[in-house]
Amino acid sequence: MSKLSKPTVELKPAERPSRIRRDPVPQVEQKSVRAYPTEREIFFTVIGVVLFALAVVIITFGVSDFTSH
């Protein structure tokens, strides 16, 4: 064995198993969930999308007008 090689390391097995005990995941009762949105939710969603699109158009025209002069 050459003098440049590192000494080997003796690995010990684990002294005892882990003490962590995992409890099963508690079962949570699920409440009834609506699969479809109500008319009111649809109305406000459409209004929100239209207002957002209108704001983007206004900002685009504003920036275009400002940078064209």
C-alpha positions as a Markdown table, in Angstrom:
| # | Residue | x | y | z |
|---|---|---|---|---|
| 1 | Met | 0.0 | 0.0 | 0.0 |
| 2 | Ser | 1.4 | 3.4 | -0.9 |
| 3 | Lys | 1.7 | 6.2 | 1.7 |
| 4 | Leu | -0.4 | 8.5 | -0.4 |
| 5 | Ser | -3.6 | 6.5 | -0.1 |
| 6 | Lys | -6.2 | 7.4 | 2.5 |
| 7 | Pro | -6.9 | 5.0 | 5.3 |
| 8 | Thr | -10.1 | 3.0 | 5.0 |
| 9 | Val | -13.0 | 3.9 | 7.1 |
| 10 | Glu | -14.9 | 1.2 | 9.1 |
| 11 | Leu | -18.7 | 1.8 | 8.7 |
| 12 | Lys | -20.8 | 0.7 | 11.7 |
| 13 | Pro | -24.3 | -0.6 | 11.2 |
| 14 | Ala | -27.1 | 1.5 | 12.8 |
| 15 | Glu | -27.2 | 0.9 | 16.5 |
| 16 | Arg | -31.0 | 0.9 | 16.6 |
| 17 | Pro | -33.9 | 1.5 | 14.3 |
| 18 | Ser | -35.4 | 4.9 | 13.9 |
| 19 | Arg | -37.7 | 6.0 | 16.7 |
| 20 | Ile | -39.9 | 8.0 | 14.4 |
| 21 | Arg | -43.4 | 6.5 | 14.3 |
| 22 | Arg | -45.7 | 7.7 | 11.6 |
| 23 | Asp | -49.4 | 7.8 | 12.3 |
| 24 | Pro | -51.8 | 7.0 | 9.5 |
| 25 | Val | -53.1 | 10.1 | 7.7 |
| 26 | Pro | -56.4 | 11.1 | 9.4 |
| 27 | Gln | -59.4 | 10.7 | 7.2 |
| 28 | Val | -61.1 | 14.1 | 6.7 |
| 29 | Glu | -64.8 | 14.1 | 5.9 |
| 30 | Gln | -65.3 | 16.0 | 2.6 |
| 31 | Lys | -68.1 | 18.5 | 2.4 |
| 32 | Ser | -70.2 | 18.5 | -0.7 |
| 33 | Val | -68.6 | 20.5 | -3.5 |
| 34 | Arg | -70.5 | 22.0 | -6.4 |
| 35 | Ala | -69.1 | 20.8 | -9.7 |
| 36 | Tyr | -70.6 | 23.7 | -11.7 |
| 37 | Pro | -70.5 | 27.5 | -11.0 |
| 38 | Thr | -73.6 | 29.4 | -10.3 |
| 39 | Glu | -75.1 | 32.0 | -12.7 |
| 40 | Arg | -73.8 | 34.8 | -10.5 |
| 41 | Glu | -70.2 | 33.5 | -10.6 |
| 42 | Ile | -70.4 | 33.1 | -14.4 |
| 43 | Phe | -71.7 | 36.7 | -14.7 |
| 44 | Phe | -68.9 | 38.2 | -12.6 |
| 45 | Thr | -66.3 | 36.1 | -14.3 |
| 46 | Val | -67.4 | 37.4 | -17.8 |
| 47 | Ile | -67.6 | 41.0 | -16.5 |
| 48 | Gly | -64.1 | 40.6 | -15.0 |
| 49 | Val | -62.6 | 39.3 | -18.2 |
| 50 | Val | -64.2 | 42.0 | -20.3 |
| 51 | Leu | -63.0 | 44.8 | -18.0 |
| 52 | Phe | -59.5 | 43.3 | -18.0 |
| 53 | Ala | -59.4 | 43.2 | -21.8 |
| 54 | Leu | -60.7 | 46.8 | -21.9 |
| 55 | Ala | -58.0 | 47.9 | -19.6 |
| 56 | Val | -55.3 | 46.2 | -21.7 |
| 57 | Val | -56.7 | 47.9 | -24.8 |
| 58 | Ile | -56.7 | 51.3 | -23.2 |
| 59 | Ile | -53.2 | 50.9 | -21.9 |
| 60 | Thr | -52.0 | 49.7 | -25.3 |
| 61 | Phe | -53.6 | 52.7 | -27.1 |
| 62 | Gly | -52.2 | 55.1 | -24.4 |
| 63 | Val | -48.7 | 53.8 | -24.8 |
| 64 | Ser | -49.0 | 53.8 | -28.6 |
| 65 | Asp | -50.2 | 57.4 | -28.6 |
| 66 | Phe | -47.5 | 58.5 | -26.1 |
| 67 | Thr | -44.6 | 56.9 | -28.1 |
| 68 | Ser | -45.8 | 58.0 | -31.5 |
| 69 | His | -45.0 | 61.7 | -30.9 |
